[in-house]
């Protein structure tokens, strides 16, 4: 339990910064969906679908490699040096290609009129990648407060810059037509200003991390690097496949949406992307857990009771996510106000995406077996299968069901990856998960959602809907407390309340 408390503490600190980052972006969602048309929001979403796909190759698994090799008997300074130099080299190669050949990338994103966006994307990727190992170093050294401060500072810079470019600049120019800003401000450059704000954030974050960044020794160890790449290559494949699963559906939707014009296709992307944001509560929890869990899993592997700790972590993780599912799904009438009304037509994708993200979180939890066992190729195979499901499902069904196909593709993709990782992992590294119990929890919250939906369809009253939602939440809470009473009694605060 002490180890789980330590993980919870790390998850809290590392997660707070990640939660703040994504929550502030979440707060930007109502602002941007109000300021942008569906088409403009879809255009922006398409560009941001590309960023993580390219970033995978720039980072080429070095974050995970850093944790894996730092936790072994290797010289930590050599690991730090190798990973830093490797990423710097990748940044120079990939960003040079983007800057030299922007037109093909712009064409893929249906942005032939805005080739300049690719230059901004290249710069953002470069600074983000250069910040990756310094952030990892802070996590490895157990400096979560500094980590959180830098992350949150960068985020605040981003939101201020977005507001300045989207709201303040047009107002100043309207009030003073001869204002100096009017000489370069472009009224129809909506996505460009969001990207420019992101670039300012990435650059400032890098500056805040510069001391940590330049702390490595410029010494490259070829033999160690080859060993790192042997471990990291499957992570690149898994990472790229994972990004296809996570973001490529937007690009495919812009290609194949069953609408008459390119602008209408971008509008479909905008609606889907905005509604995807409503699954953010679970996405935040998964991201926070991932930040704290990766170094924890590697360190915990040395302990005799590691497998039992992993099983217990999984149990609490699923319980937390099941509550988050209910909080969003049962109170959808509240959450829907975080996006503009013109986007509400896509709300039916939210419960599907919530459960899909639960599957993804469980998959991240299960991935401990192949990362600890140096079998990262297994992760590559699993995510490749997930990517194949994403591409084939979307290719077949988008032209008939638009963004609903994207939502179900995400659901089946992450569900398949979760099952494959569990079955394969139990054969190679047995962990005593409470499998039947955890499946029951997910089934129960799904049933509660449909009960709520059926009741509110019969009586469409908002206060009544909230009342039924609250009753169902309380019923599930009492059920969990009774079933997991022994576990909760081991926790100091909750244990005193239940005793």
N, C-alpha and C positions, 0 to 999 in steps of 0.2 A: 504493500500500500504506500510506503514511503517513496518508492520509485514512481508510482503513479502520481503522487502529489508533486514530485519534482517535475514530471512531464507536464502536469497541469499548470505549474508555475511558468515553465518555459513557453508552453502554448499560449498562456495568458499574455506574456510580454511580447513574444514574437508575433503572436496573433493579433494583439492590439494594434500594432502598426499596419499589418496586412488588412485587418478589419477596418481601420481608419481609412486606409487607402481606397479600398473598394467601397466603403460606406460613403465616403465623400464623392466618389464617382457615382454612387447610387443617388446621392443628393443632387448631383449634376443632371441626373436623368430627367426629373420633372422640368428642370430648367431648359435643358437642351431639346427635349421633345416638344416643349412649348415654343422655343425660339426657332427650331428647325422644322421644315416640312417633313413628311414621312420619307420623301425621296432624299432629302439632304441627310436625314438621320441614317437612312440605309446606306448612303454613300460613305458616311463616316464609319459605320459598322463594317463595311467591306474592307476599308483600309486597315482597321484594327484587327480584322481577321488574318491579315497578311503578316502583321508584326510578329506574333509568336511563332509562326511557321518558319520564318527566316532566322529568328533568334535561336531556334533549336540548333541550327548548324553553327552559329557563331559561338554558342556556349559549349556545344558538343559534349555534353554530359559532365563537364568539369566540376560543377557544384557537388554532385553526388560523389564523383571521384575524389574530390578534396576531403569530404567527410570519411569516405571509406579508407583512404590511404593515411589520413592523419590519425585515425583510430587504431591503425596497426603499428608495427614496429619501425616504420619508416621515419626518417628524419623529417619532422614537420616543416622545417624551413625549406627543405628540398621540394616537398610536396607543394608548398605555397609558391615557390619560385616556378616550378614546372607548370602548374595550372595557370598562373598569371601570364607567363610568356606564351603559353598555348592559346589563351583567349586573345591576347593582343594580336598575335599573328592571324588568327581567324577573323578578327575585326577588320584588319587591314585588307585581307583578301575579299571578304564578302561585301563590305561597304564599297570597295573599289569597283566591284562588278555592278553593284546597284547604281553607282554614280555614272559609270560608263555606258550602261545599257538600261536606262529607265523606261524606255518606250514599251518593251514587251510586258513589263510588270504592270504598267498603267493600263495596257490593253486587257490583261487578264481581269483587272478590277473594274473594267468598264469606265476608266478614267482617262481616256486618251486626250481629253481637253485639259487635264491637270497633271501633266507629267512631273511638274515641280513637287507634287506630293511625295513622290518616290525619294527625292533628295532629303526631305524632312524625315521620312521613314528610316532612311539609311543612317542619318545622324542620331535619331532616337535609339535605334538598335545598337549603335556603337557605344554611346555613353551608358546605356543600360547594361550592356555586356561587360564593360570595363568596371562597373560597380558590383558585379555578381560575386567575385571572389572576396573583395573587401567585406561585403555583407556576410558571406559564408564564414569568413575569419572571425567576425564579431560573434556569430552564433557559436562557432567552435570554441572560442575563448570564454564563452559564458558572459557576454556583455549585452544583455537584452535591452537595457535602458538606453544605451547609446544607439543600438540598432533601431529601436522604436523612435527615438528623437529624430534621427536622420530621415527615416522613412516618412514620418509625419510632417517634418519640415518641407520635404520635397512636395508632398501632396498639397499642403497649404499654398505653396508657390504656384502649383498647377491650377488650383481652383481660382486663385486671384487673377492669374494670367488669362484664363478662359473668360472670366467675367469682364475683364478689361477689354479684351478683343471683341467679344460678342455684344456687350451692352454699352460700355462706357464710350468706346471709340465712335460708334455710329451716332450716339447722342451728342458728343462734342462736335462732330462734323455737321450734324443737323443744326445745332445752335449757332455754330460759327463756320460757315461754308469755306472760309479762307484759312481755317485752322491748319497748322503744319502737318497734322495727321492725314489730311485729305490728299496729300501728294503721293502717298503710297498705300493708303487703306483701300482694300477691294471689298465692296459690299457683298458680292456673291462668292466669297472665298471661305464659306462656313467651315468646311472640314479642314481647310488649311490652317485656320486660326486655332482650332482644337489641337492640331498636330504641333503647331508652333509653341503653344502653351506646354505641351508635353515635352517638347525639346528643351525648353527653358527649365522645366522640372528635372529632366534627366541630367542636364549639365550642372545644375546647382547641387544635385545629389552627389554627383561625381566629385565636385569640389569639396563637399563635406566629408567625403570618404578618401580624399587624396592622401592624407597622412597614412591611412591603413594601406591604400593602394601601393604607395611607393615604399612600403616597409619591406618588400621582398628583395632578396638578393638576386641580381641579374646573372644567375648561373643555371644553365640548362643541363639536365642529366638524361641523356638519351635512353639509357637502359630502363630507367624508372618511367620515362614518358611512354615507351613502348608497352610497358606493363599496364600503365594507366589507360592507354588507348585500347588495349585488348579488353580491359574491363569496361571502358566507356563507349566503345563502338555500338554495342547493343542498346545502350541508353540513348544514343542519337536516333537510332531506328525507332525505339519505343517513344522517344520524345516527339519525333516528327509525326508518327502515327497518332500519338495522343493529341497533338494539335489539330490534325485532320479531324479527329473525333470531336474536338472541342469547338473549333472555329470555322472549319472549311465548309460547313453546311450553309453559312451565309453567302459565300461566294457561289456555291452551286445553286442556291436559291435565286441569286441574281441572273444566273445563266438560264435556268429552266422553269422559272415561275410561270404558271398558266395565265399570263396577262399579255396584253397587246403591245405594250411599249417598254422600252428600257427604263424609263422613269417610273413606270408602274411596278416593274420588277424590283427596283431599288426601294420603292415604298413598301413592298412586301417584306423586304429585308429589314427595313426600319421598324415595322410593326413587330416582327418576330424578335429582333434584337432588344427592343424596349421591354417586351413581355418577358424575355429571358432574364432581364434584370430582377424580376420579382422573385426569382429563385435564389436571390443573392444571400439570404440568411443562411441557407445550407452551404452555399458556395464559400461564404466567409468562414464558416466553421471548419469546412474541409481544408481550406487554405491555411487557417491558423494551426490546425492539427498537423498538417504536413510540415509546416515550418518547424514546429517543436519536436515532431516525432522522428524525423530522419536522423539527427545526431543522437537522439535518445535511444533509438533501436540499435545503433551500432555500439554504443557504450554499454547498453544493457545486455548485449550478446555475451559478455564475459561472465555474467552472473549465472549461478546454478539453476535458479528458478526463472530463467528468461522466458521460456515458453508460457508459463502460467501468467507472467506479467503481461505478455502480449495478448493472451486470451482475455484477461480482465480489462485491459485497455479497450479492446474491441467491444466488449459488452457495454461499458459506459459510453463509448463513442456512438454506438447504435441507439442507445436510449436517448442521448442528447439530440441526435438527428431526428429521431421519431417525434420528439416534442416540437422540434423546429418545423417539421413537415406540417403538423397540426396547426401551429401558430400562423403559418402563412396560408395553408389551404382552407382552414375554417374561417379565417378573418380576411378573406380576399377582398371584401367590400372596403376594407380599410387600406390594404396594400395597393389596390388598383389606382388610388389617387396619387401615387408616386410617378405615374406616367400620364401623359396628356390623354384627354378623352378620345382623341382621334385614333389612339393606339389600342383602345379597349376591345376592339374586335378580335384581338389575338389572345385574350385572357385564358381561353380554354387550354392553351399549351402549358400553363404554369404548373398544375399538379403533376403532369407527365414529367416535366423537367425537374421538379422537386425530387421525385422518386429516382429519376436518372442520376441526379447528383448525389443522392444517398448511396446508390450503387457505386459511383465513382469513389466516394469517400471510403467505402468498405474495401474497394479494390486497392486503394493506397495503403490501407491498413494491412491487407493481406500480402502486399508486395515485399514485406520483410523477408520472406523465405528465400527469394532469389537474389536479393541484394546482399544478404548475409552470407549466402552460399556461393557467391561469385558466379551466379548463374543468370546474369542479367540478360543473356540471350533469350531466356524464357519470357522475360518481360517484353522483349522485342517481338517475339512471336505472338504473344497475347494481344498487344496493341495493334499489330499488323492485321490480325483477325478482326479486331474492333474497327480498324480503318476500312477494311474491305466491306464490313457490314454497313458502315456509314455511307460509303460511296455508292454501293450497289442499291441500297434501300432508297437513298435520295434520288439516284438516277432513274429508278423505276417509278417512284411515287410522287416526286415533287411536281411533275407536270400535271398531276391529277388533283393532289391535295395541298399544294403549296407548302406553307410553313408547318402545317400539321405533320407532314411527312418528316420534316426535319426534327420535330420534337420526338416522334416515335422512333426515328432512327437513332437518336441519342439514347433513348430509353433501352432499346434492344442492344445497342453497342456496349454500353456500360454494364448492363445486366449480364451479357455474355462474357465480358472480360472478368467480371466479379466471379462468376461460376467457374470459369476456366482456371483462374488463379487459385481459387479455393481447392478444387479437385487436384490440380497438379501439385500445389504447395503441400497439401496434407500427405502426399506420397513421399515428398523429399524432405520436409521439415515439419514433423507433426506438432501442431499446437492445439491444445484442448479447448477449442472454441465451443461455446454453448450454442451450437448451430440451430437446433430446433427452436430454442427459446427466442433467438434473435429473428429467425424467420417469422415466428408467431407475432413478435412485436410489429414488424413491418406489415404483416397481413392485417393485424388489428387496426392500425392507424389508417390503412387504406379503406377498410370497412367503415370506420368512423367517418371518414370523409364522405363516402357515398351515402351513409345514413343522413348526414347533415345536408347533403345536396338534395336528397329525395324529400326530406321534410320541408326545406325552404322552397322547393319547387311547388309544393302544395299550398304553402302559405308564404307569399313573397313580401315579408315585412322585415325591414332591416334590424330593428330592435329585437324582434323574435329570433332572427338569424344569429345575432350576437349572443343571445341568451342560450340558444341550443348549442352553439359552439363552446361556450363557457362550461356548460353542463358536461359535454363530451370530454373537454379537456380535464375537468376535475375527476371525472370517472376514470380516465386513463391514468391520471396521476396516482389515484388511490390504488388502482390495479398494480402499477409498477412498484409502489412502496411496499405493498403486501408481498409481491413475488420476490423482490430484491431486498427484503428487510435485513437479512443477515449482512449483505454487502454494505448497506447504508449505515448499519450500526457500527461498522469499522471506521467510519468517517467522524472525526471529532465533533464538528458542528451539527451535522445532520443526525449523528448518533445520539447526541444529547436531547434533541427534539423528539426522537422516536422512542427513547428509553422510558 
